[in-house]
Amino acid sequence: MTTLRFTADLWRWEAQSGWFFVTVGDDASASIREVPRPPRGFGSVRVRATVGGTTWTTSVFPDSTRGAYVLPVKKAVRRAEGLDEGDPADVVLEVLE
C-alpha cells in the first residue's frame, strides 16, 4: 500500500458550490499515476484519507485543468477539523488499489 503525505488548501468547486476539494500535490499525483490499475469511473482511485483526526474512505479523481488528482472533502470532515475554504489541510492518503 502506498502512503502519501501533503498539505494543500481547501477549495470550492465552482460548478457545484457545495463540493470542496484539496488538490493532491504533483509528486503524490505522479505516484498515483505510475501504478497500473484497472479503469474505474472518471479515472478514480480508491484511497483512505486522513485530515487531522478524521479518517474516511473515498476516491481521488484526475483533474485535467489542475494536472493532478483531487480529493473531495466532505462536510463532516470540514466541520470536525474546522476547515473553511482556503484553509490548509494536512493530508495522509493511503492508496487502496
ZAMARGU-4260 file (C-alpha; in steps of 0.2 Angstrom, whole numbers, plus 5000, padded with zeros to 4 digits):
<rodrens>
0) 5000/5000/5000 | 5007/5017/4995 | 5005/5031/5009 | 5007/5049/5003 | 5008/5065/5014
5) 5005/5083/5008 | 4997/5099/5013 | 4985/5108/5001 | 4972/5122/5003 | 4954/5118/5003
10) 4944/5125/4988 | 4926/5125/4982 | 4921/5118/4965 | 4913/5132/4955 | 4901/5120/4946
15) 4894/5113/4962 | 4896/5126/4976 | 4893/5113/4990 | 4908/5102/4984 | 4925/5105/4992
20) 4942/5098/4987 | 4961/5098/4990 | 4972/5096/4976 | 4984/5081/4978 | 5002/5088/4976
25) 5012/5085/4960 | 5024/5072/4967 | 5009/5062/4976 | 4999/5063/4960 | 5013/5056/4950
30) 5015/5042/4962 | 4997/5038/4960 | 4998/5038/4941 | 5013/5027/4939 | 5004/5012/4947
35) 4994/5002/4934 | 4976/4998/4939 | 4960/4993/4930 | 4950/5008/4924 | 4936/5015/4936
40) 4923/5028/4933 | 4930/5045/4930 | 4948/5038/4932 | 4945/5037/4951 | 4957/5028/4963
45) 4951/5022/4980 | 4960/5029/4995 | 4959/5030/5014 | 4961/5049/5018 | 4966/5057/5035
50) 4965/5075/5039 | 4969/5079/5056 | 4960/5066/5067 | 4947/5061/5054 | 4949/5046/5043
55) 4937/5041/5029 | 4937/5030/5013 | 4934/5039/4997 | 4942/5041/4979 | 4953/5054/4971
60) 4949/5060/4954 | 4960/5066/4940 | 4958/5084/4936 | 4964/5089/4919 | 4963/5108/4922
65) 4975/5106/4938 | 4986/5092/4930 | 4984/5082/4947 | 4972/5072/4957 | 4959/5080/4968
70) 4952/5074/4985 | 4934/5078/4989 | 4932/5083/5007 | 4915/5081/5014 | 4906/5092/5026
75) 4908/5081/5041 | 4927/5081/5039 | 4927/5100/5036 | 4916/5103/5052 | 4926/5090/5063
80) 4943/5098/5058 | 4937/5116/5057 | 4942/5119/5039 | 4935/5133/5028 | 4938/5137/5010
85) 4956/5142/5008 | 4962/5134/5024 | 4977/5122/5023 | 4974/5104/5026 | 4987/5091/5031
90) 4983/5075/5022 | 4988/5057/5023 | 4982/5046/5008 | 4984/5028/5008 | 4981/5021/4990
95) 4970/5006/4992 | 4971/4999/4974
</rodrens>
